[in-house]
Amino acid sequence: MKSEVRHITPQIAELYAGKTEKTVSRDISMLEEIGLIKMIGQHISMNKEAMLGLLPVGIGHILD
C-alpha cells in the first residue's frame, strides 16, 4: 500500500524514483506524526483542517 503513494502525482513519482520502501514509510510516518495526514487502516487521507491552517487566509478553497 505505501508503495502506491509514489503514484499519487507525477511529481511524487519523480521525487520518490529510486527511493526505497523504507523511505516512503518514514515520510508517511513523519507526515502522520506532525498531523498533516491521517491513517485509517491502510488508507491515507489528508488532514484538511491541518492543511487549511497552513494556508494564507482566503485561499482555503483550493483544498475543496
SEZA-398968 format. One line per 8 residues: number of its first residue (from 1); for each residue x, y, z of N, C-alpha, C, O, CB. Coordinates in steps of 0.02 Angstrom, whole numbers. Glycine has a CB too. Example, Ala and Ser with C-alpha at 12.3 -4.5 7.8 and 13.67 -1.06 7.14 Angstrom:
BEGIN
1 = 660 -284 390 615 -225 390 660 -165 390 712 -166 423 565 -224 452 | 642 -112 354 684 -53 357 645 2 394 670 57 402 704 -30 286
***
This chain:
BEGIN
1 = 40 -59 0 0 0 0 43 63 0 32 107 -41 -46 0 59 | 91 68 45 132 128 49 172 140 -15 187 197 -33 179 124 108 | 188 87 -50 225 96 -113 181 129 -165 207 158 -213 250 29 -139 | 115 125 -158 69 157 -205 71 233 -198 49 269 -244 -1 132 -194 | 96 259 -142 100 331 -132 141 363 -187 129 420 -206 130 347 -63 | 190 327 -211 233 353 -264 195 371 -327 221 408 -370 287 302 -281 | 134 347 -334 95 356 -395 39 407 -388 -4 412 -432 66 291 -417 | 39 446 -334 -13 496 -324 -12 548 -379 -63 564 -408 -6 529 -255
9 = 46 575 -392 55 625 -446 121 612 -481 164 578 -453 52 698 -417 | 129 637 -541 193 629 -575 250 661 -534 306 636 -536 191 661 -644 | 236 716 -499 287 748 -459 310 703 -401 370 698 -387 262 816 -432 | 262 671 -368 279 625 -314 319 566 -342 370 546 -313 215 599 -278 | 297 540 -398 333 484 -429 405 503 -444 451 464 -433 298 462 -494 | 415 564 -469 483 587 -485 525 594 -422 583 575 -421 480 654 -523 | 495 622 -369 532 632 -306 552 566 -274 604 561 -243 490 672 -257 | 509 514 -282 523 450 -250 556 399 -296 568 342 -277 459 421 -223
17 = 570 419 -358 604 374 -404 671 353 -373 711 395 -353 614 407 -473 | 683 289 -371 745 263 -344 748 259 -268 798 236 -240 801 305 -368 | 695 281 -234 694 278 -161 667 210 -139 632 177 -177 651 336 -131 | 683 191 -79 661 126 -53 593 132 -19 569 187 -4 713 99 -4 | 563 74 -7 500 71 31 510 100 101 464 130 129 475 -2 35 | 569 92 128 584 119 194 579 195 195 554 225 243 655 97 217 | 603 227 141 599 300 136 526 322 134 507 369 168 636 325 74 | 486 289 92 416 306 86 381 298 154 344 342 175 381 262 33
25 = 394 243 187 364 229 252 384 281 303 342 304 342 384 159 276 | 447 300 304 472 351 350 437 418 339 417 451 386 549 359 343 | 431 437 275 399 501 259 325 501 278 300 551 304 407 516 185 | 291 446 266 220 441 285 214 445 360 169 480 386 189 375 258 | 257 411 396 255 413 469 266 484 495 233 504 543 307 366 498 | 312 520 465 326 589 486 266 634 472 248 675 514 388 615 450 | 235 627 414 176 668 398 119 654 447 82 699 466 153 655 326 | 112 591 465 60 573 514 78 601 583 34 627 618 52 496 518
33 = 141 597 601 163 621 667 151 696 675 133 718 730 238 605 676 | 161 734 622 151 807 627 80 827 612 63 886 613 199 843 580 | 37 777 596 -34 790 590 -59 811 521 -116 833 515 -53 841 636 | -17 805 469 -39 826 402 -78 772 365 -115 787 319 21 845 361 | -71 709 386 -110 655 358 -140 613 414 -117 616 471 -68 612 310 | -190 574 396 -221 528 443 -218 458 413 -232 449 353 -295 549 459 | -200 410 454 -200 340 432 -262 308 461 -274 309 522 -135 302 455 | -302 278 417 -362 241 438 -353 172 408 -369 161 350 -429 276 415
41 = -329 125 449 -311 59 422 -253 68 374 -201 94 392 -372 25 388 | -263 45 312 -212 52 260 -224 113 216 -188 123 167 -209 -11 218 | -274 152 232 -293 211 192 -260 274 221 -261 285 281 -370 219 189 | -232 314 177 -202 377 197 -247 433 171 -266 433 113 -129 385 169 | -264 480 216 -302 538 193 -271 602 220 -240 602 273 -376 532 214 | -281 655 184 -256 720 204 -295 745 264 -355 734 268 -260 771 145 | -262 777 311 -295 810 367 -310 881 344 -270 927 351 -250 809 433 | -370 888 315 -388 951 283 -384 1010 331 -361 1064 312 -459 946 255
49 = -405 1000 393 -403 1054 442 -331 1078 454 -319 1138 458 -435 1032 508 | -285 1031 459 -215 1049 470 -187 1086 408 -151 1135 415 -172 987 485 | -205 1061 349 -181 1094 287 -208 1164 282 -172 1210 262 -201 1052 226 | -273 1173 298 -303 1240 295 -268 1288 342 -261 1347 327 -377 1237 311 | -245 1262 398 -209 1304 446 -142 1329 421 -115 1376 449 -199 1267 509 | -116 1298 369 -51 1318 342 -58 1368 284 -8 1398 263 -14 1257 318 | -119 1376 259 -130 1420 202 -145 1491 224 -172 1503 278 -187 1394 160 | -127 1540 181 -146 1610 196 -223 1615 197 -258 1578 163 -116 1659 144
57 = -248 1661 236 -320 1673 241 -349 1687 172 -320 1726 134 -335 1731 290 | -405 1656 157 -441 1670 95 -427 1624 38 -460 1629 -14 -425 1738 74 | -379 1577 44 -368 1532 -12 -381 1459 5 -359 1413 -30 -297 1540 -37 | -416 1448 60 -433 1380 81 -474 1342 32 -477 1280 34 -468 1382 145 | -507 1378 -14 -550 1345 -64 -510 1299 -111 -540 1256 -144 -586 1397 -106 | -445 1305 -114 -406 1262 -160 -405 1190 -136 -387 1146 -175 -336 1288 -167 | -422 1178 -73 -424 1109 -48 -492 1077 -56 -501 1018 -38 -403 1108 25 | -540 1113 -81 -608 1084 -90 -612 1041 -152 -665 1013 -166 -660 1138 -94
***
